[in-house]
């Protein structure tokens, strides 16, 4: 017998009331949470949590849900009260803040989906750096921040007005850093060289610019922030990554760029999944798919891969395999020339690597088989060029681990040694973690001379 839905307390808040009304309209239309979720590109679980007020909703999603359950605008009208309640609570909270905090908060505006701006965490390493230490709170990521750190004259000064050439410089810097990150890892040259670029680029947002350059400017600065956030993630500077990826997503909203928003939310999803929070990662991935009609097939596929990884980490093989299947389906519709330049990395090798990493976690579950993961990872390793050393190394390490677990240590050692050759060229904490997991998987075969030699080499490499 199906479990009776948990009673909801509509008196807790207006937002809770809104969730109750969503469930009422869904039941009136005799729709399941899965049916509603399919209409707005969310999982059944996510719809249920929105109804229970356990997951946030925003104005854009509220409108989509109103249409999905054919509420005739009733949910949209009620949402205005949700926003008023949130506004009243924010105003009440602000009464105890000083003028500096209020001024910083005013610098943030809602983006194209009405999302709230990211709020930096007080313990962030990003916030602790000397250049930002005195700024505090939201000011550290507000558009006007960092301006005082730049000279008023000389070669490093901000321009008096933003030109298209300045925007192109920011994009070129982002592309260069992304290339270095793929070659050397986030713990290498990227982290050491990027902060000055970011301060200068960020300062452009507080500089005079023509209205017709606004979207391009925010897109460029957001792109740089996402690249730096992804690199910080690879270096395990997790607080930095959270701040930078959040700011990149906000810039995408301000620049009305759905493609950059998808890229930012993909990285936020992968970051949360890696940190052991797959449910949060799934939320970001599904948020990225909210308006899938505005994304290219590669962008949709990328986000479905994040969904697959999240479900696999939550040990839900069925949902993970369904996400991989959906990713394959949309990737098959991809055409050259339709994507933003930063999606150039997402080729056939990357697609197989991303789905292969999700399939790796599935293969380790009871009753599952390794064939899908092995095939995907082998295709990725073969397809990655030397420009993507880290991706090739990560897939190689996963394949070696799976081969070891499946009982073929001789083949696993051969695969692992090739991956180690490349890991030794990187400064990547993710690559180190995967190698440590391979070492753990090989422990039961440690008496074999070839495995013992491999384990010694892993220790030397990760400690270098």
C-alpha positions as CSV (number, residue, x, y, z in Angstrom):
1,X,0.0,0.0,0.0
2,X,1.4,3.4,-0.9
3,X,2.5,5.6,2.0
4,X,0.1,8.4,2.7
5,X,1.7,11.8,1.9
6,X,3.1,13.7,5.0
7,X,0.7,16.4,6.2
8,X,2.1,19.9,5.5
9,X,1.9,22.8,7.8
10,X,0.6,25.7,5.8
11,X,0.8,28.1,8.8
12,X,4.6,27.9,9.1
13,X,5.2,30.6,6.5
14,X,3.8,31.9,3.3
15,X,6.4,29.8,1.4
16,X,5.1,26.7,3.2
17,X,1.5,27.8,2.3
18,X,2.7,28.1,-1.4
19,X,4.0,24.5,-1.2
20,X,0.7,23.2,0.1
21,X,-1.1,25.0,-2.7
22,X,1.2,23.4,-5.3
23,X,0.4,20.0,-3.9
24,X,-3.3,20.8,-3.9
25,X,-3.2,21.9,-7.6
26,X,-1.2,18.8,-8.5
27,X,-3.6,16.5,-6.8
28,X,-6.6,18.3,-8.4
29,X,-5.1,17.6,-11.8
30,X,-4.4,14.0,-10.8
31,X,-0.7,14.4,-11.6
32,X,2.2,12.7,-9.9
33,X,5.3,14.5,-8.8
34,X,7.2,12.7,-11.6
35,X,4.7,14.1,-14.2
36,X,5.0,17.6,-12.9
37,X,8.8,17.3,-12.7
38,X,9.0,16.2,-16.3
39,X,7.3,19.4,-17.4
40,X,9.8,21.6,-15.6
41,X,12.9,19.4,-16.0
42,X,13.1,18.5,-12.3
43,X,13.0,15.1,-10.5
44,X,10.0,13.8,-8.7
45,X,12.0,14.1,-5.4
46,X,12.7,17.8,-6.1
47,X,9.0,18.6,-6.6
48,X,8.1,16.8,-3.4
49,X,10.7,18.8,-1.5
50,X,9.5,22.0,-2.9
51,X,6.0,21.1,-1.8
52,X,7.4,20.4,1.7
53,X,9.3,23.7,1.7
54,X,12.6,21.7,2.0
55,X,14.0,23.1,-1.2
56,X,14.1,26.7,-2.5
57,X,12.0,27.8,-5.4
58,X,12.2,31.1,-7.3
59,X,9.8,33.3,-9.3
60,X,10.7,31.7,-12.6
61,X,10.2,28.2,-11.3
62,X,7.0,29.2,-9.6
63,X,5.7,30.4,-13.0
64,X,6.7,27.2,-14.7
65,X,5.0,25.1,-12.0
66,X,1.8,27.2,-12.2
67,X,1.7,26.4,-15.9
68,X,2.6,22.7,-15.3
69,X,-0.4,22.1,-13.0
70,X,-2.7,24.5,-14.9
71,X,-3.3,26.7,-11.9
72,X,-4.4,29.6,-14.1
73,X,-2.0,32.1,-12.4
74,X,-3.1,31.3,-8.8
75,X,0.4,30.1,-7.8
76,X,2.0,33.1,-9.5
77,X,-0.3,35.5,-7.6
78,X,0.4,33.7,-4.3
79,X,4.1,33.9,-5.0
80,X,3.9,37.7,-4.7
81,X,3.1,37.1,-1.0
82,X,6.1,34.8,-0.7
83,X,8.4,37.5,-2.1
84,X,6.8,40.1,0.2
85,X,7.5,37.9,3.2
86,X,11.1,37.4,2.2
87,X,11.5,41.1,1.6
88,X,10.1,41.9,5.1
89,X,12.4,39.4,6.7
90,X,15.4,40.8,5.0
91,X,14.5,44.3,6.0
92,X,14.1,43.2,9.6
93,X,17.5,41.5,9.5
94,X,19.1,44.6,8.0
95,X,18.1,46.8,11.0
96,X,21.1,45.5,13.0
97,X,23.7,45.9,10.3
98,X,26.0,48.9,9.8
99,X,26.1,51.2,6.8
100,X,29.0,49.4,5.1
101,X,27.0,46.1,5.0
102,X,23.9,47.8,3.7
103,X,25.8,49.6,1.0
104,X,27.4,46.3,-0.1
105,X,24.1,44.6,-0.2
106,X,22.7,47.3,-2.5
107,X,25.3,46.4,-5.1
108,X,23.6,43.1,-5.7
109,X,20.6,42.9,-7.9
110,X,18.4,40.0,-9.0
111,X,19.3,38.3,-12.2
112,X,17.3,36.9,-15.1
113,X,15.7,34.2,-12.9
114,X,15.3,36.4,-9.8
115,X,17.8,34.4,-7.9
116,X,19.4,35.7,-4.7
117,X,23.1,36.6,-4.9
118,X,25.6,34.3,-3.3
119,X,26.6,35.3,0.2
120,X,30.3,34.6,1.0
121,X,31.0,32.4,4.0
122,X,33.0,34.1,6.8
123,X,35.5,31.3,7.0
124,X,36.4,31.3,3.3
125,X,40.0,31.2,2.3
126,X,39.1,33.5,-0.5
127,X,38.0,36.0,2.1
128,X,41.0,35.6,4.2
129,X,43.5,36.6,1.6
130,X,45.2,39.9,2.4
131,X,43.7,41.7,-0.6
132,X,40.2,41.0,0.5
133,X,40.5,40.7,4.3
134,X,39.5,44.3,5.1
135,X,36.4,44.2,2.8
136,X,34.3,41.8,4.7
137,X,30.8,40.3,4.0
138,X,29.1,40.7,0.7
139,X,31.3,43.6,-0.2
140,X,34.1,41.2,-1.0
141,X,32.2,40.0,-4.0
142,X,30.1,43.0,-4.9
143,X,30.8,44.7,-8.2
144,X,32.4,47.8,-6.6
145,X,34.8,45.8,-4.5
146,X,38.6,45.7,-5.2
147,X,38.6,49.1,-7.0
148,X,40.6,50.7,-4.2
149,X,43.2,48.0,-4.6
150,X,44.1,49.2,-8.1
151,X,46.3,52.2,-8.9
152,X,44.6,55.3,-10.2
153,X,47.3,55.8,-12.8
154,X,49.9,53.7,-14.7
155,X,49.7,50.5,-16.7
156,X,47.6,48.6,-14.2
157,X,45.0,51.3,-13.6
158,X,41.4,50.7,-14.6
159,X,40.2,52.5,-17.7
160,X,38.0,55.5,-17.4
161,X,35.4,53.6,-19.6
162,X,35.1,50.0,-20.7
163,X,35.8,49.3,-24.3
164,X,35.1,46.1,-26.3
165,X,38.9,45.5,-26.3
166,X,38.8,45.3,-22.5
167,X,36.2,42.6,-22.6
168,X,38.1,40.7,-25.1
169,X,41.2,40.8,-22.8
170,X,39.1,39.3,-20.0
171,X,37.9,36.5,-22.2
172,X,41.4,35.9,-23.5
173,X,42.7,35.7,-19.9
174,X,39.9,33.2,-19.0
175,X,40.8,31.0,-22.0
176,X,44.5,31.0,-21.1
177,X,43.8,30.1,-17.5
178,X,41.5,27.3,-18.6
179,X,44.2,25.9,-20.9
180,X,46.7,26.0,-18.1
181,X,44.3,24.4,-15.7
182,X,43.7,21.4,-18.0
183,X,47.4,21.0,-18.6
184,X,48.8,21.5,-15.1
185,X,45.9,21.3,-12.6
186,X,44.4,23.8,-10.3
187,X,47.3,23.7,-7.8
188,X,49.8,24.9,-10.5
189,X,50.3,28.2,-12.3
190,X,46.6,29.1,-12.4
191,X,46.1,29.9,-8.7
192,X,49.3,31.9,-8.5
193,X,48.6,34.1,-11.5
194,X,44.9,34.6,-11.6
195,X,44.1,36.9,-8.7
196,X,45.5,40.0,-10.2
197,X,43.5,39.3,-13.4
198,X,40.4,38.8,-11.4
199,X,40.8,42.0,-9.4
200,X,41.3,44.1,-12.6
201,X,38.4,42.4,-14.4
202,X,36.1,42.7,-11.5
203,X,36.9,46.4,-11.3
204,X,35.5,46.8,-14.8
205,X,32.0,46.2,-13.4
206,X,32.4,49.3,-11.3
207,X,33.7,51.3,-14.2
208,X,31.6,53.3,-16.7
209,X,30.5,51.2,-19.6
210,X,28.0,51.7,-22.5
211,X,24.7,50.0,-22.0
212,X,25.1,47.9,-25.1
213,X,28.3,46.3,-23.5
214,X,26.7,45.3,-20.2
215,X,25.8,41.7,-21.2
216,X,29.2,41.1,-22.8
217,X,31.0,42.6,-19.8
218,X,29.2,40.5,-17.2
219,X,29.6,37.4,-19.3
220,X,33.4,37.9,-19.6
221,X,33.9,38.6,-15.9
222,X,31.6,35.7,-15.1
223,X,33.5,33.4,-17.4
224,X,36.8,34.3,-15.7
225,X,35.3,33.7,-12.3
226,X,34.0,30.2,-13.3
227,X,37.4,29.2,-14.7
228,X,39.0,30.3,-11.5
229,X,36.4,28.5,-9.4
230,X,36.8,25.3,-11.3
231,X,40.6,25.6,-10.8
232,X,40.2,26.3,-7.1
233,X,38.0,23.2,-6.8
234,X,40.7,21.1,-8.4
235,X,43.2,22.5,-5.9
236,X,40.8,21.7,-3.0
237,X,40.4,25.4,-2.1
238,X,36.8,24.6,-1.6
239,X,35.7,27.9,0.0
240,X,37.3,29.8,-2.8
241,X,35.6,27.6,-5.4
242,X,32.2,28.1,-3.8
243,X,32.6,31.9,-3.8
244,X,34.0,32.1,-7.4
245,X,31.5,29.7,-9.0
246,X,28.6,31.4,-7.2
247,X,29.8,34.8,-8.4
248,X,30.2,33.4,-11.9
249,X,26.6,32.2,-11.9
250,X,25.4,35.6,-10.7
251,X,27.4,37.4,-13.5
252,X,25.7,35.0,-16.0
253,X,22.3,36.1,-14.6
254,X,23.3,39.8,-14.9
255,X,24.5,39.3,-18.4
256,X,21.4,37.3,-19.4
257,X,23.7,34.5,-20.6
258,X,22.0,31.1,-20.2
259,X,25.0,29.3,-21.6
260,X,27.4,30.7,-19.0
261,X,24.8,30.0,-16.3
262,X,24.7,26.4,-17.4
263,X,28.5,26.1,-17.2
264,X,28.6,27.7,-13.8
265,X,25.9,25.5,-12.4
266,X,27.5,22.4,-13.9
267,X,30.7,23.2,-12.0
268,X,28.8,24.0,-8.8
269,X,27.1,20.6,-9.1
270,X,30.3,18.7,-9.7
271,X,31.9,20.5,-6.8
272,X,29.2,19.6,-4.4
273,X,29.1,16.0,-5.6
274,X,32.9,15.7,-5.1
275,X,32.6,17.1,-1.6
276,X,30.1,14.4,-0.6
277,X,27.0,16.4,-1.0
278,X,25.4,14.8,-4.1
279,X,21.9,16.0,-3.2
280,X,23.0,19.6,-3.3
281,X,24.8,18.8,-6.6
282,X,21.7,17.4,-8.1
283,X,19.9,20.6,-7.2
284,X,22.4,22.7,-9.1
285,X,22.3,20.4,-12.1
286,X,18.5,20.4,-12.3
287,X,18.4,24.1,-11.8
288,X,20.7,24.4,-14.8
289,X,18.2,22.5,-16.9
290,X,15.3,24.7,-15.9
291,X,15.1,26.2,-19.4
292,X,16.7,23.4,-21.3
293,X,15.1,24.8,-24.5
294,X,17.6,27.7,-24.3
295,X,20.7,25.4,-24.1
296,X,22.6,23.6,-26.8
297,X,22.6,19.8,-26.8
298,X,26.2,19.7,-25.4
299,X,25.2,21.9,-22.5
300,X,22.1,19.8,-21.7
301,X,24.3,16.7,-22.0
302,X,26.9,18.2,-19.6
303,X,24.2,18.8,-17.0
304,X,22.6,15.4,-17.4
305,X,26.1,14.0,-16.7
306,X,26.2,15.9,-13.4
307,X,22.8,14.5,-12.6
308,X,24.1,11.0,-13.3
309,X,27.1,11.5,-11.1
310,X,24.8,12.7,-8.3
311,X,22.4,9.8,-8.5
312,X,25.3,7.4,-8.7
313,X,26.8,8.8,-5.5
314,X,23.4,8.4,-3.8
315,X,23.6,4.8,-4.9
316,X,20.5,5.1,-7.1
317,X,21.6,3.1,-10.2
318,X,18.3,3.4,-12.0
319,X,18.2,7.2,-11.9
320,X,21.9,7.4,-12.8
321,X,21.5,5.1,-15.8
322,X,18.5,7.0,-16.9
323,X,20.5,10.3,-16.7
324,X,23.3,8.7,-18.8
325,X,20.8,7.6,-21.4
326,X,19.3,11.1,-21.5
327,X,22.8,12.6,-21.9
328,X,23.6,10.2,-24.7
329,X,20.3,11.1,-26.4
330,X,20.8,14.9,-26.4
331,X,24.6,14.6,-27.1
332,X,23.7,12.8,-30.3
333,X,21.9,15.9,-31.5
334,X,25.0,18.2,-31.1
335,X,26.3,20.0,-34.1
336,X,29.5,21.9,-34.7
337,X,29.4,25.6,-34.4
338,X,26.4,26.0,-32.2
339,X,28.2,26.3,-28.8
340,X,30.0,29.0,-27.0
341,X,33.8,28.9,-27.3
342,X,34.2,27.6,-23.7
343,X,32.3,24.4,-24.6
344,X,35.0,23.3,-27.0
345,X,36.3,20.9,-24.3
346,X,33.1,19.0,-24.4
347,X,33.8,16.6,-27.2
348,X,33.2,12.9,-27.6
349,X,36.1,12.0,-25.2
350,X,34.8,14.3,-22.5
351,X,31.2,13.0,-22.9
352,X,32.5,9.4,-22.5
353,X,34.7,10.4,-19.6
354,X,31.9,12.2,-17.7
355,X,29.4,9.4,-18.2
356,X,32.2,6.9,-17.5
357,X,32.8,8.4,-14.1
358,X,29.1,8.0,-13.2
359,X,29.1,4.5,-14.6
360,X,32.2,3.7,-12.4
361,X,30.2,4.4,-9.2
362,X,27.3,2.3,-10.6
363,X,29.7,-0.6,-11.4
364,X,30.7,-0.8,-7.7
365,X,27.1,-1.3,-6.5
366,X,25.9,-4.9,-5.7
367,X,24.3,-6.6,-8.7
368,X,25.8,-4.2,-11.3
369,X,28.3,-5.0,-14.1
370,X,31.5,-3.0,-15.1
371,X,31.1,-3.2,-18.9
372,X,29.5,0.3,-19.4
373,X,32.1,2.0,-17.2
374,X,35.1,0.2,-18.8
375,X,33.9,1.0,-22.3
376,X,33.2,4.7,-21.6
377,X,36.5,5.2,-19.7
378,X,38.6,3.5,-22.4
379,X,37.0,5.7,-25.1
380,X,37.7,8.8,-23.1
381,X,41.4,7.8,-22.5
382,X,41.8,7.1,-26.2
383,X,40.1,10.3,-27.3
384,X,41.6,12.9,-25.0
385,X,44.4,15.0,-26.6
386,X,47.5,16.2,-24.8
387,X,45.7,19.5,-24.2
388,X,43.5,17.6,-21.6
389,X,46.1,15.7,-19.6
390,X,44.2,15.9,-16.4
391,X,41.0,14.5,-17.9
392,X,42.9,11.6,-19.4
393,X,44.7,11.0,-16.1
394,X,41.5,11.0,-14.1
395,X,39.8,8.5,-16.4
396,X,42.9,6.3,-16.5
397,X,43.0,6.2,-12.7
398,X,39.3,5.3,-12.5
399,X,39.8,2.5,-15.1
400,X,42.8,1.1,-13.3
401,X,40.8,1.1,-10.0
402,X,37.8,-0.6,-11.5
403,X,40.1,-3.2,-13.2
404,X,41.8,-3.9,-9.9
405,X,38.5,-4.3,-8.1
406,X,37.3,-6.7,-10.8
407,X,40.2,-9.0,-10.2
408,X,42.8,-8.3,-13.0
409,X,45.7,-6.7,-11.1
410,X,48.2,-7.3,-14.0
411,X,46.1,-5.2,-16.4
412,X,45.3,-2.7,-13.7
413,X,49.0,-2.1,-13.1
414,X,49.6,-1.4,-16.8
415,X,46.7,1.1,-16.9
416,X,47.7,2.7,-13.6
417,X,51.3,3.3,-14.6
418,X,50.3,5.2,-17.7
419,X,48.0,7.3,-15.6
420,X,50.7,7.9,-13.1
421,X,53.0,9.2,-15.8
422,X,50.5,12.0,-16.3
423,X,49.5,12.6,-12.7
424,X,53.1,13.3,-12.0
425,X,52.9,16.3,-14.4
426,X,50.0,17.8,-12.5
427,X,49.2,19.8,-9.4
428,X,45.8,18.4,-9.0
429,X,44.3,17.4,-5.6
430,X,41.5,15.5,-7.4
431,X,44.1,13.4,-9.3
432,X,45.8,12.7,-6.0
433,X,42.6,11.6,-4.3
434,X,41.8,9.2,-7.1
435,X,45.3,7.7,-6.9
436,X,45.0,7.2,-3.2
437,X,41.7,5.4,-3.9
438,X,43.5,3.2,-6.4
439,X,46.2,2.4,-3.7
440,X,43.4,1.3,-1.3
441,X,41.8,-0.9,-4.0
442,X,45.2,-2.6,-4.6
443,X,45.9,-3.4,-0.9
444,X,44.6,-6.9,-1.2
445,X,47.1,-7.7,-4.0
446,X,50.0,-5.9,-2.3
447,X,52.1,-9.0,-2.1
448,X,52.4,-9.2,-5.9
449,X,55.7,-7.6,-6.9
450,X,54.1,-5.5,-9.7
451,X,51.4,-4.2,-7.4
452,X,53.9,-3.5,-4.6
453,X,56.0,-1.5,-7.0
454,X,52.9,0.4,-8.2
455,X,51.9,1.2,-4.6
456,X,55.4,2.5,-3.9
457,X,55.2,4.7,-7.0
458,X,51.8,6.1,-6.1
459,X,53.2,7.1,-2.7
460,X,56.1,8.8,-4.2
461,X,54.0,10.6,-6.8
462,X,51.3,11.9,-4.4
463,X,53.9,13.1,-1.9
464,X,56.0,15.0,-4.4
